[in-house]
Structure formats: structure tokens, C-alpha cells
């Protein structure tokens, strides 16, 4: 199974980085680009304000850099290898749950080869998805082994994988829910007043067995091929004894009977509840760490309330973590939740027009909400109605519904289906098993149909992988699905990075026309105009950016740069001060002012150069280059006394450095 998935996903190895958080994960935050170092390990476990708390994900990137450096195919290979191994673990899990080898492979392949999986392993920034899916599958598989025969060693094994999943992505906090669902069916550690069928075969009505004949116990696993009874050459009719009246079903206890005195904890009747406590507490801890790391802004839009009502929208910028917004009414959020579930069902059933971003609609017409609500209600009713006879339907449907809960409330995202889709695959796999038990003559037609579906999904998956070849291809494809501001802006930044300024300007204008309220687009367009040596227009765009977000240090800095290039130095310095007061870093501003002043001095504008250098020294007193340039500018203006005082002050405050050598002679000769 793993080799098949690895083969189908191998075209990813030809893809490049995409300008949507990939480089940020590998070099933008912390010491990740240094490889696996002690500093990097500390950063992995203590960083919570960038991309949430995910130490295992950070460590995986650091380990990749330590082994492969910046070798891009190697980074991609790790992601697809994790995905392939997860598919193998899922097939083993289905076997442990009672599926036949063929159906277990088919169900796992349906999940792993589906085009919705592409985003998780083709996008390097989503390494956390494949990591957390791998550890979740490992935890569930080990848990089924532990449930069969509890012991401390087996308990620690599945618990360790559960903790690794939580440290890969906070979404793994749904794990206790999955364990409870498995305990209900098919493990039956938690029972409901009527005994559930142990296998699919028990759902089929069979004639009662005479008391004098021992009934064979059903096999926990179903084979795809139906057994054929041996035919003798001469059939002998045997008298059939009268069938006894079936005894009425007796309600069973929800939990096993109390253990005898002296029994170990592993035979305690409350064990199915007690063994979930550590992972449940860890999930709660991860939740609060995540909320604290985001400055509390996620409290209104994370966890149970988020997915039920889609309390917030996570709109991902070109660079940096998801930005959580909560300016949507409750009715709009609830409508998004209902329509979102229905849309996910449609994407799973017919994976066409898949993109990397589906913008959050600002309104949901009733013609969308009502049919979606009716569809969800009908499926829920059918699953509940069949819960005794076909429990896998309700179990799979609850798996699908509940595992969406901890995701940030983005309108829709392919990667959010990584774990939820498994619930639908469970329902489909066990329903197919029941059909084959009732109609064994349908085995070949169903097998050929399944093979055709898997081949079709594989071809669509390979085609979907090609869209992730590079940034421009990805963003242009997304625009063919939904023309939106975010993708226009991302495409513009990609074109700007390739020095295709004219094309980038067209895309920036298109992005602004679709949403003029976005400060980011005005700011980025202003920076492009500065590069195109059009500072007057840049000032206008920077003003629009400040109007959209007056409390942004970045927009104030952009305005300062535009004014500086436009020749208004006093106003530029005022906006630099404003940027710093809003939280901007003074060091890079000082370095830029010093460099720009040097270019002005080269043009003979010594007065303006002096003004900027003095500001640079004020912002960064230890910037040796600025101290040296100030002395030189004063010398050029034949102000020897001030130059000597500036040199003495530089040495007194920063010490004697080689960069100051020769300045004394220049001051003296002047």
C-alpha cells in the first residue's frame, strides 16, 4: 500500500517551493535554517506565537535541513514518505477493525490516492498535516492492540504516539473522540444497552441453530471471497430438527461487571474511560497553549464553538501565519458550517476544481443553506436509524462530523479533510463488506469498479500535483477557480520577486479593485512603485495603506521610505519614528538610513546625508558604519571641529575599532 501511494505521489519531487509560507518554515522563523541544534530544539518547544505550538513539526524541518540542507526534492520526499506510511498504517488499522485484506487495501487507497490529499504533502508548509496524520494512525493502530489485551507497555506505546500527534499539530486534540468511537464500535469496550454486531456477517438474518449443534463463532475478519461448501457426488437428505423459538434479546450492561477483589487496573470496568484521561488533559493543555500563543485572539474562534458555527475566518497571507478574523455574525458563521460540511461531501464525492484557497463568502443565500441542512439532517437520520444493525454508518458519520471541530474556521480547505474523510471511508468499506456478504456474485463487478475508481483518482491526483509545480502555476490555477484578492496579491508578489514589475503592477491593481480595504495590498503596491522609481505614486498608495490600518508599523515604515525617495526627508523621519513607536524594529531602519545617506553623499548631498546619518546614530548608537560615515560627512563639509568631536564620541561610546582607523588623519589634514 505504501509503495503504491509513494509511486503515485512521486511527481511532487519535481516541484519547487511555493511563495506561500514554504520559505518561512525553513528560514523565516527562528533558527530552523541552522539545522538540528540545541538552540533550534529550544525554539521548537518554546515557540507558540508563530504557527502555533508544534514542536515535532519544527524539529522535522530542522532535521531535514541538517541532513539535506536546501535540497528541495529531499524535503518533498520526506512529506510523501510520511503520507505513504500513513496509508499503510490505515490499511493495518482497517484489518484490526475487522475488514478483509482486499477491502482494507481498497479503503486505504481510496483515502490516500484521493486528490484532496495533495495539498498536505505537496505543500512543504503543511508538513504538520502529514506528521499529525501519521502519528494519529499509529496511535489508533496501537490502541486497538492495547484494547485487545491491556498492559502498561501497550498503553505507553499508543499514548506516546498520541502525544507526538498533539505536538505535530493542535488539530490532533480530536484524538480522544476517535478513541471513544473505536471503543463503541468495533472494539465494544463501551457498550450500549443492546449488543452491537461484532461483524458484518451478524447483520444478516440466519436460521437459528439447533441446540444439539454447536454454532461456529463468526470470524472477526471478513474475506472478500465468499466460502463455498464442498459438494458431494451423492447428496443425502437429512431430517432437520424443529427450530427452537429464539430467546428475546437481553439488555447488556454499558460497562463490564465489577472486577473481583485484587484484580489489576487493566481489568477495571472503568478502564475504557480512565485510559483516555491523559490524552484528554494533554489536548486541553495544547488548546490553552495555542490560545495563549495567539494572544488570546483565538478564544472566540477555536475549538468546539469554532467548527460548529465557524466563528472566525483564517485568511492566510502571502507570508506568515494565518490571520484570525472574527468580524462575522453568528448567523453567517452557522450558515458557513452547514454549507461547509455539504461542500466537503461534494469535494470528496467529485474532486473537481480543487484549489489552494476558497475565500470565505460574506453572505450565504438560503438556496445554499437550506439544501445543505436538509442533506446533513437526512444523512444523520439514516445513520442513527441504522445504528444497531449497521453501527459503522453512525460511527463513520460521527467521525466525519466531529473531527472538523478543532480546525480554524476557514471557509474550506483541502487539507482539513485529512482525518475526517477516514470516517466516510470506514462507512463505505464496511457497507461494501456487507454487500459482498449478501451478494457474493457481485464480487468481480465491484472489484473492477473499485479498481477503475482508484485509477481515475490517481490520474486526477497526478494532475493536481502539477498545479503545485511553482508559485505562479499554483496561484494562476487558483484564480481560474475563484478570482479573489488573496490570490491576485500572492501572484503579484511572485511576479515582483522575478523582477516582472509591469505584470506585478497589473495584479496589484486587480487585487486592490477586488478589496480596497486591504492595507496589505496598498502597502505592497507602494513598495513596488518605490522599486519602479515612482515615489510620488508610492506616497499615495502608502497613504491608502495607513488609512486602512493606521496602527501598522509596516505601513508607517513604507510611507517613510516613499517620502524619503520623494525628497521629503523631515516627513520621512517622522514616519520612521511612528513606525518604531508602533512596534517596529529600529535596527534595520537605522541600517537603511545609513546606506541611503551614503548614496546621497556620493551625489554630493552632504547636508541631507548628515541628517539621515545622525538619525541612524540616534536609533542605533552601536552602528559603527553610521559613526564612521558621520565623521566623513562632516570632513567633506570642512567642519573639522565637529568631525573630531564625533570621532571622539564614537570611540568613547563604542570603543576603538579597525573601522575608525585613518579617520584621525583625515580630520587632521582637513
VENNORDA-V828300 format. One record per residue. N is the residue number from 1. RES is the residue in one small letter. PHI is phi as a letter, one per 40 degrees, with the letter a starting at -180 (* if undefined). OMEGA is omega in whole degrees, 0 to 359 (NA if undefined). Layout:
n = (N	N)
res = (RES	RES)
phi = (PHI	PHI)
omega = (OMEGA	OMEGA)
//
This chain:
n = (1	2	3	4	5	6	7	8	9	10	11	12	13	14	15	16	17	18	19	20	21	22	23	24	25	26	27	28	29	30	31	32	33	34	35	36	37	38	39	40	41	42	43	44	45	46	47	48	49	50	51	52	53	54	55	56	57	58	59	60	61	62	63	64	65	66	67	68	69	70	71	72	73	74	75	76	77	78	79	80	81	82	83	84	85	86	87	88	89	90	91	92	93	94	95	96	97	98	99	100	101	102	103	104	105	106	107	108	109	110	111	112	113	114	115	116	117	118	119	120	121	122	123	124	125	126	127	128	129	130	131	132	133	134	135	136	137	138	139	140	141	142	143	144	145	146	147	148	149	150	151	152	153	154	155	156	157	158	159	160	161	162	163	164	165	166	167	168	169	170	171	172	173	174	175	176	177	178	179	180	181	182	183	184	185	186	187	188	189	190	191	192	193	194	195	196	197	198	199	200	201	202	203	204	205	206	207	208	209	210	211	212	213	214	215	216	217	218	219	220	221	222	223	224	225	226	227	228	229	230	231	232	233	234	235	236	237	238	239	240	241	242	243	244	245	246	247	248	249	250	251	252	253	254	255	256	257	258	259	260	261	262	263	264	265	266	267	268	269	270	271	272	273	274	275	276	277	278	279	280	281	282	283	284	285	286	287	288	289	290	291	292	293	294	295	296	297	298	299	300	301	302	303	304	305	306	307	308	309	310	311	312	313	314	315	316	317	318	319	320	321	322	323	324	325	326	327	328	329	330	331	332	333	334	335	336	337	338	339	340	341	342	343	344	345	346	347	348	349	350	351	352	353	354	355	356	357	358	359	360	361	362	363	364	365	366	367	368	369	370	371	372	373	374	375	376	377	378	379	380	381	382	383	384	385	386	387	388	389	390	391	392	393	394	395	396	397	398	399	400	401	402	403	404	405	406	407	408	409	410	411	412	413	414	415	416	417	418	419	420	421	422	423	424	425	426	427	428	429	430	431	432	433	434	435	436	437	438	439	440	441	442	443	444	445	446	447	448	449	450	451	452	453	454	455	456	457	458	459	460	461	462	463	464	465	466	467	468	469	470	471	472	473	474	475	476	477	478	479	480	481	482	483	484	485	486	487	488	489	490	491	492	493	494	495	496	497	498	499	500	501	502	503	504	505	506	507	508	509	510	511	512	513	514	515	516	517	518	519	520	521	522	523	524	525	526	527	528	529	530	531	532	533	534	535	536	537	538	539	540	541	542	543	544	545	546	547	548	549	550	551	552	553	554	555	556	557	558	559	560	561	562	563	564	565	566	567	568	569	570	571	572	573	574	575	576	577	578	579	580	581	582	583	584	585	586	587	588	589	590	591	592	593	594	595	596	597	598	599	600	601	602	603	604	605	606	607	608	609	610	611	612	613	614	615	616	617	618	619	620	621	622	623	624	625	626	627	628	629	630	631	632	633	634	635	636	637	638	639	640	641	642	643	644	645	646	647	648	649	650	651	652	653	654	655	656	657	658	659	660	661	662	663	664	665	666	667	668	669	670)
res = (x	x	x	x	x	x	x	x	x	x	x	x	x	x	x	x	x	x	x	x	x	x	x	x	x	x	x	x	x	x	x	x	x	x	x	x	x	x	x	x	x	x	x	x	x	x	x	x	x	x	x	x	x	x	x	x	x	x	x	x	x	x	x	x	x	x	x	x	x	x	x	x	x	x	x	x	x	x	x	x	x	x	x	x	x	x	x	x	x	x	x	x	x	x	x	x	x	x	x	x	x	x	x	x	x	x	x	x	x	x	x	x	x	x	x	x	x	x	x	x	x	x	x	x	x	x	x	x	x	x	x	x	x	x	x	x	x	x	x	x	x	x	x	x	x	x	x	x	x	x	x	x	x	x	x	x	x	x	x	x	x	x	x	x	x	x	x	x	x	x	x	x	x	x	x	x	x	x	x	x	x	x	x	x	x	x	x	x	x	x	x	x	x	x	x	x	x	x	x	x	x	x	x	x	x	x	x	x	x	x	x	x	x	x	x	x	x	x	x	x	x	x	x	x	x	x	x	x	x	x	x	x	x	x	x	x	x	x	x	x	x	x	x	x	x	x	x	x	x	x	x	x	x	x	x	x	x	x	x	x	x	x	x	x	x	x	x	x	x	x	x	x	x	x	x	x	x	x	x	x	x	x	x	x	x	x	x	x	x	x	x	x	x	x	x	x	x	x	x	x	x	x	x	x	x	x	x	x	x	x	x	x	x	x	x	x	x	x	x	x	x	x	x	x	x	x	x	x	x	x	x	x	x	x	x	x	x	x	x	x	x	x	x	x	x	x	x	x	x	x	x	x	x	x	x	x	x	x	x	x	x	x	x	x	x	x	x	x	x	x	x	x	x	x	x	x	x	x	x	x	x	x	x	x	x	x	x	x	x	x	x	x	x	x	x	x	x	x	x	x	x	x	x	x	x	x	x	x	x	x	x	x	x	x	x	x	x	x	x	x	x	x	x	x	x	x	x	x	x	x	x	x	x	x	x	x	x	x	x	x	x	x	x	x	x	x	x	x	x	x	x	x	x	x	x	x	x	x	x	x	x	x	x	x	x	x	x	x	x	x	x	x	x	x	x	x	x	x	x	x	x	x	x	x	x	x	x	x	x	x	x	x	x	x	x	x	x	x	x	x	x	x	x	x	x	x	x	x	x	x	x	x	x	x	x	x	x	x	x	x	x	x	x	x	x	x	x	x	x	x	x	x	x	x	x	x	x	x	x	x	x	x	x	x	x	x	x	x	x	x	x	x	x	x	x	x	x	x	x	x	x	x	x	x	x	x	x	x	x	x	x	x	x	x	x	x	x	x	x	x	x	x	x	x	x	x	x	x	x	x	x	x	x	x	x	x	x	x	x	x	x	x	x	x	x	x	x	x	x	x	x	x	x	x	x	x	x	x	x	x	x	x	x	x	x	x	x	x	x	x	x	x	x	x	x	x	x	x	x	x	x	x	x	x	x	x	x	x	x	x	x	x	x	x	x	x	x	x	x	x	x	x	x	x	x	x	x	x	x	x)
phi = (*	c	c	c	c	c	c	c	c	c	d	d	c	c	c	b	c	b	c	a	g	c	c	c	c	c	a	c	b	g	c	d	c	c	g	c	b	c	c	c	c	c	c	c	c	b	c	b	c	b	g	g	c	a	c	c	c	c	c	c	c	c	c	c	c	c	c	b	g	b	c	c	d	c	c	c	c	c	c	c	c	c	c	c	c	c	c	c	c	c	c	c	c	c	c	c	c	h	c	c	d	c	c	c	c	c	c	c	c	d	c	c	c	c	d	c	c	d	d	c	b	c	c	d	c	c	d	c	c	c	c	c	c	c	c	c	c	c	c	c	c	c	c	c	c	c	c	c	a	c	a	c	c	c	c	c	c	c	c	c	c	c	c	c	c	c	c	c	a	d	d	c	c	c	d	d	c	c	c	c	c	c	c	c	a	b	c	f	c	b	b	b	d	b	c	c	c	c	b	c	c	c	c	c	c	b	c	c	c	d	c	c	b	c	c	c	c	c	c	c	b	b	c	c	c	c	c	b	c	c	c	c	c	b	c	b	c	b	c	c	c	c	c	c	c	c	c	c	c	b	c	b	c	d	b	d	c	c	c	c	d	g	c	c	c	c	b	c	c	c	d	d	c	c	c	c	c	d	c	c	c	c	c	c	c	c	d	c	c	c	c	c	c	c	g	g	c	c	d	c	a	a	g	d	c	c	c	c	b	f	c	b	b	c	b	c	c	d	a	h	c	c	c	c	b	b	c	b	c	c	c	c	c	c	c	c	c	c	c	c	c	c	c	c	d	c	c	c	c	a	c	b	f	c	b	c	a	b	d	c	c	c	a	b	c	c	c	c	c	c	d	c	c	c	c	c	c	c	c	c	c	c	c	c	c	b	c	c	c	b	c	c	c	c	c	c	c	c	d	c	c	c	c	c	d	c	c	d	c	c	d	a	a	d	c	c	c	d	c	d	c	c	c	c	c	c	c	c	c	c	c	c	c	c	c	c	c	c	b	c	c	c	d	c	d	c	c	c	c	c	c	c	c	c	c	c	c	c	c	c	c	c	c	c	d	c	c	c	c	a	c	c	c	c	c	c	c	c	c	c	c	a	c	b	c	c	c	c	c	c	c	c	c	c	c	c	c	c	g	c	c	c	c	c	c	c	c	c	c	c	c	c	c	c	a	c	c	c	c	d	c	c	c	c	c	c	c	c	c	c	c	c	f	b	c	c	c	c	c	c	c	c	c	c	c	c	c	c	a	c	b	c	c	c	c	c	c	c	d	c	c	c	c	c	c	c	g	c	c	d	c	c	c	c	c	c	c	c	c	c	c	c	h	c	c	c	c	c	c	c	c	c	c	c	c	c	c	c	c	c	c	c	c	g	c	c	c	c	c	c	d	c	c	c	c	c	c	c	c	b	c	c	c	c	c	c	c	c	c	c	c	c	c	c	c	c	c	f	b	c	c	c	c	c	c	c	c	c	c	c	c	c	c	b	g	c	b	c	c	c	c	g	c	c	c	c	c	c	c	c)
omega = (181	180	178	180	179	180	183	183	184	176	177	183	180	184	178	170	171	183	179	176	182	182	178	180	185	183	187	185	171	185	182	184	179	182	183	180	177	177	178	178	177	180	183	185	183	182	178	182	178	176	177	180	184	186	181	178	178	181	179	177	180	178	177	181	180	183	189	185	179	178	188	179	180	178	178	182	179	181	182	176	177	179	180	178	177	177	177	177	179	177	177	178	178	176	179	180	174	180	176	181	182	181	177	178	182	179	179	179	178	179	189	183	181	181	178	179	190	184	185	183	177	180	184	180	179	175	180	180	183	177	183	177	179	182	175	179	178	180	181	179	179	179	178	177	178	182	180	180	185	174	182	181	180	178	181	180	182	178	177	177	178	179	178	177	179	180	176	181	182	179	181	177	176	186	178	178	179	179	179	178	177	178	179	176	10	186	178	173	174	187	176	191	175	184	177	178	179	180	177	183	181	177	181	180	179	180	179	181	178	183	183	181	180	179	178	179	181	179	179	180	182	177	180	179	179	182	178	180	179	181	176	180	182	181	180	180	179	178	179	178	181	181	178	178	179	178	180	179	178	178	180	180	178	179	178	179	183	180	178	181	178	180	181	181	182	176	179	184	178	183	179	176	183	185	176	188	181	182	177	178	178	178	178	179	179	178	184	175	179	179	180	180	178	175	179	184	183	184	180	185	180	179	189	182	184	186	178	182	184	191	181	177	176	180	185	179	178	180	177	184	178	178	184	177	182	183	180	181	183	180	179	179	180	177	179	179	182	181	180	178	180	180	177	177	179	179	178	181	182	187	177	178	178	180	182	179	174	186	180	179	179	177	180	178	181	180	174	187	185	177	179	179	178	179	180	180	180	179	179	179	180	181	179	181	184	191	178	184	181	185	181	178	180	180	180	180	176	176	181	184	190	183	172	191	187	180	172	191	171	186	179	175	181	186	180	181	186	180	182	183	180	178	178	178	177	180	181	183	182	173	176	178	178	179	180	176	180	184	181	179	178	186	183	178	180	179	178	178	179	179	180	179	181	177	179	178	180	180	178	178	178	178	179	178	182	179	179	183	177	187	183	179	181	184	178	176	179	180	176	179	181	181	186	184	185	181	175	180	179	179	179	180	177	179	178	179	179	179	176	191	182	178	179	179	178	182	177	179	178	179	181	180	180	177	183	183	183	178	183	183	177	181	181	178	177	178	177	180	176	179	179	178	175	188	180	177	179	178	180	180	178	176	177	179	180	178	180	180	185	183	181	176	182	181	177	179	178	176	179	180	179	179	179	179	180	175	180	186	180	179	179	180	177	180	174	177	179	179	180	180	178	176	179	181	183	186	179	177	179	180	179	179	179	180	180	177	178	178	177	179	177	178	180	179	187	180	177	179	179	180	182	182	178	177	178	179	178	182	183	183	181	179	187	181	179	178	181	182	178	178	182	180	178	177	180	179	177	178	188	182	179	179	178	179	180	179	179	179	179	180	181	186	183	181	181	181	182	182	180	183	179	181	181	180	179	178	182	181	180	NA)
//
